[in-house]
Amino acid sequence: MPYNSFNRSADQLKKNLDQGIIEVIPLAFMRGRTLNNAFVLLDEGQNCTFLQMKMFLTRMGYNSKSIINGDITQIDLPKSKDSGLLSIQNILQGIDGIKFVYLDSKDVVRHRLVKDIIDAYAREEKDSN
């Protein structure tokens, strides 16, 4: 296989992981840390509980940015637990420096049918409410 940009990207990723420039850690290991000079990404945030989300958000240190992504239509938590991603939409609304970005079917970069599927689910949800 020829050495291409994918190989170079994979090599750079491995180098950054080995040097500790990039760190991949489970949410459970964030407690007690302060993340200074960091860019932190929380993936699948819809499955964080209220307390896990609070813990994650309060790890931010100086000169840091955090991004949380998640799909509130795909929450896998038991019904007895509230999604932290749902709760922060109200709790943090209006705080300077915090922004919420909502994506919809126009933003889909998957198979062409995914847009239609998302729209169909949205219609069903609207009709059932």
KAJOPE-V750373 format. One record per residue. N is the residue number from 1. RES is the residue in one small letter. PHI is phi in whole degrees, 0 to 359 (none if undefined). Layout:
[[N:RES:PHI] [N:RES:PHI]]
//
This chain:
[[1:m:none] [2:p:293] [3:y:282] [4:n:241] [5:s:296] [6:f:297] [7:n:298] [8:r:295] [9:s:296] [10:a:296] [11:d:297] [12:q:294] [13:l:299] [14:k:300] [15:k:300] [16:n:294] [17:l:294] [18:d:298] [19:q:274] [20:g:77] [21:i:289] [22:i:249] [23:e:231] [24:v:245] [25:i:224] [26:p:293] [27:l:305] [28:a:299] [29:f:264] [30:m:273] [31:r:303] [32:g:86] [33:r:263] [34:t:238] [35:l:257] [36:n:274] [37:n:49] [38:a:229] [39:f:245] [40:v:243] [41:l:242] [42:l:256] [43:d:264] [44:e:59] [45:g:299] [46:q:296] [47:n:261] [48:c:272] [49:t:286] [50:f:307] [51:l:290] [52:q:296] [53:m:295] [54:k:300] [55:m:299] [56:f:299] [57:l:296] [58:t:270] [59:r:273] [60:m:297] [61:g:254] [62:y:297] [63:n:56] [64:s:239] [65:k:227] [66:s:233] [67:i:235] [68:i:242] [69:n:240] [70:g:176] [71:d:241] [72:i:291] [73:t:270] [74:q:232] [75:i:284] [76:d:256] [77:l:287] [78:p:299] [79:k:303] [80:s:286] [81:k:249] [82:d:275] [83:s:289] [84:g:296] [85:l:293] [86:l:295] [87:s:292] [88:i:289] [89:q:300] [90:n:271] [91:i:297] [92:l:260] [93:q:303] [94:g:89] [95:i:280] [96:d:299] [97:g:99] [98:i:244] [99:k:227] [100:f:251] [101:v:238] [102:y:249] [103:l:255] [104:d:222] [105:s:299] [106:k:293] [107:d:265] [108:v:293] [109:v:238] [110:r:249] [111:h:308] [112:r:303] [113:l:286] [114:v:300] [115:k:302] [116:d:295] [117:i:295] [118:i:299] [119:d:298] [120:a:297] [121:y:296] [122:a:297] [123:r:297] [124:e:298] [125:e:296] [126:k:295] [127:d:292] [128:s:276] [129:n:262]]
//
